[in-house]
Amino acid sequence: MHKDMTGTRLIATFFGAGLLRPAPGTWGSVAALPVAWLLHVMGGFWALALGTAVVFLLGWYVTIQETRGQSDPDPSEIVIDEVAGMWLALWPVSLGAMMQGVSITALWPGWIVAFLAFRAFDIWKPGPVGVAEHLQPFLPISRVVRRRDNTFILDYDFPKSIGYIAPFYGNFLVCLRACAYILTLGGEGLRQASDHAVLNANYLMHNLRKIYDLPFDRACMHEFVLSARKLLKQHDIRAADVAKGLIDQGFHPPTIYFPLIVSEAMMIEPTEVESKETLDRFIEAMRLIAEKAVTDPDSLRHAPFTTPVGRPDEVKAAREMDLAFHPDTEK
């Protein structure tokens, strides 16, 4: 169907090059060559690099405008992406000419290699580049498809598809939960939640700094790092032992051994939802564990005692990662 040559269409087709047949993508790449030469002559490699960035961003915009309401998100006449790709392929030639102080046309073999290599990648699309068109029917489902009214649906009607991949819906529920939390709190609520999280973390850090090593002795944001290195050196108690001891005290252990730059690290993040009473109980639990490291270290090395499983064989778990559930297996 004929279309008027609007400004966005003029740019999308690179001044009509995409309307040439056959192989509009190749015509677009050919049309990009003299403009690339002109940019290099005017400002060297930096002009070509800047022009590539501008064309990429401008092409993104005009492509959205030109495909709005269409079922085909990538019409063959839109070749502005070929222009940006062709210029990018010419970067080594332009940079080499500028560094050597020679005319860019003197490196004509580089032009040929760049053109042929770009067209080959654009047509055949090897694995790292993307999915070739002839493989599209076999892609997994469900797929996000844009309809003519510019809305999106999940489409399952692909008979040749290899089927579902797990998890084929991605982290949708996590994003939905985060969205619901943000909408529920609103702007002011989010600010208050952030304030409470920072206050809780600093309250814990201030009360635990005299019991455990504090590698970074300064005000923190929503989390802070303690170290059990002194307990390890004096009583052979590791961060893992402290974490296991917290289970017996009724607390979920914090992240341990991260960040890696801190020996026997314990990263504590109370979040905004914990009350002062809970924070005080956590402080007392950490204090009792530190005392037990001195008076009864052997009990910490065998904690926890309140769970069905105490300490699994960590070496065996790392070497035999059998994560399957076998309901018929005898205990």
N, C-alpha and C positions, 0 to 999 in steps of 0.2 A: 504494500500500500504506500502511495506517495506521501511524503511528509514535507512540510515547509522547512526550509533551511534556517532554523532558529540559531541563536548564538550558541546555545549548549550543544545543539546537533553539529554545528560547524566545528566546534572544538572536539566533540566526541569522535567525529569521523576524520579528524585532522585535516580540515579544509577540503573534505570530500574524497580523500584518498580511500577511505573505508567503503565508498560506494563503488569502487572499481571492482570488476570481476574478470577472471576468477581469483581466488586466494586474496581476499581483502586484507588479511593480516600481513601477508608478504608485501602488498602495496603500501600499507601503513609503515612497515619497517623501512622500505626503500625511501619513502617520503621523509622519514626522520633523518636520513643520512646528511643531506645538504644543510639542514638546519643545525645539526650537530657540528658540522664543519664551521658554519658561520659563528656559532657560539664560541667555539674554541679560538677562532681568529680574533674575535672581539675581546675575549677575556681569559683565554687559556682554560686549563682544567677546571678552575673554580667556577667559571661561568657555565660550563657544561654541567657540573655537579649541581649548581643552584638551579639551572634550568630543569634538570631531572626532577629535583624535589618539587618545584613549582608545578610541573606537568603532572606529577604523581598526585598531588593534592587536588589540583584543578580537575584532573581526570576522574578522581573519586567522586567529586561533586557532580560533574556533568553526567556521569554514568548513572548515578542515582536518579537524577532528574529525567534522563532519557528512558530509563527502564521502569519508571513509576507506573504501576497499573498493568504492566506487561507480564505475561507468563514466562517469557524467556529472559532470564537475568543477564544474559551475555550475548546480545545480538552480534552477528558477524560484522556488521558495518561499524561497530564501535572499535576503533583501533588506537585510541589514545593510550591504552595500556601497552600496546606494541611500541609506541613511540618512546614511552618512559623506559621500557625494557631494553630497547635498542640503544638508547643513550647510555643506560647503565652498562651495557656490554662494551661500549666504547670507552669507558673510563680508563682502563689500563693503557689504551692507545693514546688518549689525550694526556694523561699524566706522564707517560713516557716521553712524549714529544716535548712537553713543557720542561721536564727535568733535563733532557738532552739538548734543549735549545734548538730543535729542528722543526721544520714544518710538519704539521700533522699528516699532510699528504705523502710525505717521505716514508711514512710507516704504512704504506698501502697494503702490505700483506696482513697487517693487524686488522684493517678494516674488513678484509674478506673473511678472516677467521671469525671475527666478532659477529658479522652478519650471518654467516652459515651456522655458527654455533647457537646463536640466539634463535634462529628459525627452527633449527633441529629441536631445541629444548621446547620451544613454544608449540610445535606440531606434535611431537611424540610424547612429551611430558613424562620423562622417566620418574621412577618412584619418588625420589626426594622432592620433586617439583610439585606433585599433586596427583590427581587421578585422571588418567586419559579418558576421553569421552566414550571409547568403546567398552570401558570397564564400568561405566556408570550404572548400568542395569543390575550389576552384581553387588553394589554397595549395601551395607547393612541397613536395616529398618529399625525404628521409625525414622523418617526424614522430615526435616522442616521445609515446607514448601510455601512459597508466596503465591497467593491467589491474585486474580485480576483486580480485585478491589483493594489490593495492597495489604491485606491481612494475611496471617500465617496460620497454617494448620500442620498437624502431624499426619503424614501420608504413609500408608502401609501397603499401597497397591503396587507392589513391584515383584511380580512372580519369579523373576530370576535372582532375587536377592539371596545372599548367603544367610539371611535371617538376622536374629537379634544378637547383639553383643552385650555383655554385662559390664557395668550397668548402662543400658542404652538410654536411660533418662538422665544420666549424669548426676550431679548433686542438686537436682531440682528442689527436693524437700529442704535441704540445708538453706538454699537461697530463699525459699518461701518463708522459712522460719525467721531468717534474718530480716526479710522484708516486713513481716508481721510485727516483729519486735520494734523496728524503726518507726513504722506507722503508728503503733500503739503509744510509744513514748513521745513522738514528735520532737521538734528541735530543742525545746527547753528541757524535756525529759532526757534526751540523749546527753545534753551538757551536764545535767545533774548526775546521771549514771556514771559518766566519765569522772566527774569530781569525786564521787564515792569510791570508785575503783582505785583512783590514785591515793585517796586518803587512807583506804584500807591497807593498801600495799605499804605505804610509809609507816602506818601504825605498827604493822607486823615487823617491818624491818627495824624500827627503833627499839622494839622490845626484844628482838632476837639477836641484835648485833653484839651483845655482851656474852651470849651463850655460844654462838657459832661464829666462824670467820666470815667477815663481810668483805669480799674482794673489791667492791666498788663502793667506797664510803662517801656517798652523796645521795641527795634526794632522788627518788626514783619516780617512774610513771606508774603504770598499772601492775608491774611485776618487778621482782628483784632477785638477786642470786646470792645464796649462802654457800659456804663450803664446809665439808666435813673433813678437810685435810688434817686439821689438828687432831681430831678424834682418831683418824687413821694412823697418824704418826705416834700418838701416845698410847692408844688402847686397841689398835687394830680393828677399828669400827669404820666401815665404809659408808658412803652415801646410801648405798642399797640397803644396808642394815637399818639406817635411820628410817628409810621409806617403809621397810617391812614392819618396823616398830610402830609407825603411825597407823598401820592397818589395825593393829591390836588396840590402838587408842580410839578407833572409830572414825579415822580420817582417811580419805583417798590420798595416796601419796602424790607429791608434786613431781614435775618432770625432773629427772636426775641425769647427771653426766652430760648436761647441755647448759650453757655453751661449752664447746670442747676446749676453749682456751682457759677454763677454770677447772682445776683439779678437784675431784669429788664434788662437782657442782650440784646444787639443788635450786631449781628455778621455781619460785613461789609466786602464784598469781591468785589472790583471794577473790577477785572480781567484785562487782558493785552490790551483789545480792546478800553478802554475808553480814550478819549483825555483829555488834561489838561483843556480845556474849559468846558467839561462835569463835570470833577472833581470839578472845581471851582463853577459851578452851584449847584452841590450837597452840597458843603460846605456852600454856601449861604442859600440854602434851610434848612439845619439843623440849621443854625444860626437863621433864621427867626422863625422856630418852637420853638427853645429854648426861644426866646423873647416872642412869643405868649403865651408860658406856663406861663409867668409872667404877661403879660398885658391882655390876653383874654383866660384863660385856658378853659372856657366853650365851646368855639368854637372848640378847639382840641378834647374835649371829644365827640363831635358829628360829627367830620370829618369821612369820606370824604364827600364833597358836590358836587363833579364833576362827580360822578359815578351814574349809574342807581340804584344801591343798595348801601345804606350807611353802616349801621351796622346791620347785621342779629342778631337774637336772639341766642347768643352763647350757652346758656343753652339748648334751644330747639334743636339746631343743633347737640349738643353732645348726647342728649337723643333720638332724632328721626332722625337717619341717613338715610334718604330717598334720595338716590343718583340717583334714576331713573329719566329719562326724559319722561314726559308725554305730547306729543304734542297736544293731544286732550283735555287736561284739560283747562277749561275756566279760564282766568286770573281774 
